[in-house]
Amino acid sequence: MMSANDIEVHSVLETHERGVNWCDFHPELDMIVSGADDRKIKLWKFNESRAWDHDSLYGHKNNVSSVVFHPKLSKKNSIFHISFS
């Protein structure tokens, strides 16, 4: 049995080229969004056995300091909020 202080690594997500500043888990879907100093936003999908890079958003002129899924949108229309440094 795991306690509140135990952490279990499920998957390591390694395709960002520079440090990751923020990530967020979708509230309903098996999806993660991450933003990094490589000026990219990545969407990740995951299941019980693995996680993978699903899509990337390029072209930002600054590091991506935070990115979160919008909590009030439905599964089909879920978008995210982006903050740049």
Secondary structure, DSSP 8 states (H G I E B T S, - for coil): ---TT-----------SS-EEEEEE-SSSSEEEEEETTS-EEEEEE-SS-EEEEEEE---SS-EEEEEE-TTS-STT--EEEEE-
